[in-house]
């Protein structure tokens, strides 16, 4: 559902309140299409998410400006010339013509202009109070980061219009996964499955996918971001699914700019082996228990560590690890099999609010280094919950790691499962004032298909 003018005005008012500006002028740009090197073609365009959030407009060139002294926002949108209209359909006109922006800025005299959105440059982090001591004015780059972080804080919790779009994206994703459950079979290639699934996303109303779909069979499931044409964009290979393979699909439709992000792993065309069944149920159990932890006031780091301890205990029970599960997590042995964070915020980007550093504590811990923002969960946040177990040759075959974890990992047993692939199960979860709401609950979780 497109947000109403009243909803957009409320978003802008909340952002302006966080900014606490008095005299500055802020310009937030959607950006322009990026060209393919050496050609006259362009990549598919998506606006900077801050512009999408504050305007609900997706056209290249769209620019939102804020005059802090007047407390007023002004929207500028592109207009096409007759010559350009020969080749391209025009964007829906919004606000004032974009070519009036420079005159509008010049009318504000020599006041400080802070650039945000596409093309803005900013430091990786704000200076500490000690480092900033003695500065009479905030430097423009630091100001840009502070203002961008303020928008990020507003985008973290979703209003009803945003949740409607995420639910629509989830519904389109449901149609695609249902097609997979009904049609995927041994002999089909990963690419055939991807195309069939994505066709259902589009048929259900999604204008695009939220990210490159991951359709990984057998050993390919050990690559966390395995995608078609990742090996050779000119002549990509695609593997045919064999009976008894694990098929890991991580995919989602996008709607209104908002993403869904779902992973299911299934055995195709045969009954699961004992190892497949044990590990699949282990991952599902970790997911179910940690989804229940997605409640207001919970620190995300604790949800992640709970998942890690559950997975560690299961690997000890299976005979792949030895020792106390909590210690295996702390020392990093579990990260050999669960090397990513439990989840991430979801919204206008599939990994939402990743471009602005905020409340993220760096860590040398192998299990926490990729955790992402360690936030206290609040009502309105949407997060993925996606535990997994993988047998990654690059990690398991590394001599330094094999020596380091000689006492913790039962290497003979692990080596028997090299080539197993991976199992991940992922859903999109809304934090509410009460029980968590799984927005992708309609997508079944079969252990076997075909």
Secondary structure, 3 states (H helix, E strand, C coil): CCCCHHHHHHHHHHHHHHHCCCCCEEEEECCCCCECCCCCCECCCCCCHHHHHHHCCCCCCCEEEEECCCCEEEEEECCCCHHHHCCCCCCCCCCEEHHHHHHHHHCCCCCCEEEEECCCCCCCCCCCHHHHCCCCCCCHHHHHHHHHHHHHHHHCCCCHHHHHHHHHHHHHHHHHHHHHHHHCCCCCEHHHHHHHHHHHHHHCCCCEECCCCEEEEHHHHHCCCCCCCCCCCCCCCCCECCCCCEEEEEECEEECCEECCEEEEEEECCCCCHHHHHHHHHHHHHHHHHHCCCCCCCEHHHHHHHHHHHHHHHHHHHCCECCCHHHHHHHCCHHHCCCCCCCCECCCCCCCCCCCCCCCCCCCCCCCCCCCCCCECCCCCEEEECCEEECCHHHHCCHHHHHHCCCCECHHHHHCCCCCCEEECEEEEECCCCCCEECCCCCCCCCEEC
